[in-house]
Amino acid sequence: MYEEFTKYIEVLESRTEFGKADISKDSLFPNITYDEDIHDFLGELHQLPERNGELFKCYEYVEEYQAKVGVKDIREYDAEMLDAFTIFNFMTMVDAEERFYDGLILGCLNNGIFLKWIKRLKEIDKLSKQA
């Protein structure tokens, strides 16, 4: 059900580096480059809002979720407690926030946040097939 993302588990597990942030003296913002596999993963990520209109309200959903749970930083959530809808909203929000915080996606890749979320999607998929 979530193969468009779970197919990247091996790719994310096998990497120690996901991209490079090059900061030139002529630019205020880093230029972040990714290899082809990570670029493909990001392509899937960019398409999330188009595939599911409900995700387009990700900021509203995440804000309500954070208020309900009492945790503000998405890095602090236990992936095992998240459902697929919440994970997709978190992923969409990170993607959207990259426009304002260069390197946010790279940071989420480097510290394993995306990998944890995608592994949880695989687990949810497995559980739904058993039911």
N, C-alpha and C positions, 0 to 999 in steps of 0.2 A: 504494500500500500504506500510506503514512503521510500521506495527504492531510489527515487531521484536524488535522495540525500544519503541513504544508508550505503549506497554503492561507493561512497567516498570514505568510509571508515578506514579501510586499509591504507588509502592514500594519506589520510590525516595521521594515522598511527605510525606510518613509516617515516614521517618527516621530523627533522629536528629544526628545520628552518622553513618558513612558509612564504617568505617574501623579504624584500629589502626596501628599506626606506632611505632614499638618497636625498640629502638636503644640499642643494647648491647654494652658494653664497648670493646668487641672484634671485632666489625664491624664498618666500616666507613659509611656504608649505612643502612638506616632503613629497617626493614623487615615489610612490610605492609600486614596485613591480612584483608580479607573481609568476610562477611557472605555469605551464599549460594546464596541468591537473587542477591546481588551485583556481586558476582563471575559470575553468569549466564549472567548478563548485560555486564560485561567485556568480556565474551566469544563472545557475539554478536559484540561488538566493535572490537575485534581482527580479526573477520572475514570480516570486511568491505572491506579491500583491495582485498581480494580473490573474493568477489562477484562482484566487479566492477573495472575492470582494470584501468579505468580513474582515480580512486581515488589514485592509486599508485603514481601519480605525485602530491600529495597533497601539498608538500612544494612549488613547482613551482606555483601552483594555488593560494595558500594562499598568497604568496609573491606578485603576480600580483594583487590580490584582495586588499591587504593592501595598495599597492601603488595607486591603483585607488581610493580607499575611503579615504585614508590619515590617517587611524587609524592602529597602530601597535599591540596593545594589544587585543587579541581576547576576553578578558573579557569585553571590552568596547563596543562591537557591540550590537546593538539593535536586539534581536532575531527576532522581528517582521519584520525586513527588510531583513532577510536572506532567500534564497531559499534552497531547500533540498540539492542540489548539494554542495553548500557552507557549509552547516551544516555538511554534511558527510565528507567533506574535513577537516573541523576544528576538528571534532571528531577523524578522522584518524591521524591528526597531533599530537593531544594531546596524543593519544595512542603511537605513535612512539617516541615522546619526553620523555615519561616516562622512557625509557631506559637510558636517560642522566640526568633526573631530578626526582629522586625518590620522590614519593609523589605528582606528578603533577596531576594524575588522582584523587587521594584522595582530593586534593585541589579543583579541578573542581566539584567534587561531593559535598563537604562541602559548597562551596559558591553558589551552585545552577546553575552553568553554564550548565551542562548536562541536568538538568531538564528544563531549559528555551529552550534549543535547541530541546529537545524531544517534549515539548508542541507545539513548532512551527511546527514540523513535523506533529503532529496530526492535527493542524489547516490547513496546506497545504493539507493533505489527505482529510479533510472534504470539503475544497473548491474545490478540483478536482472532488469529487463525486457529487457536486452540479452543476458543469459545464456541 
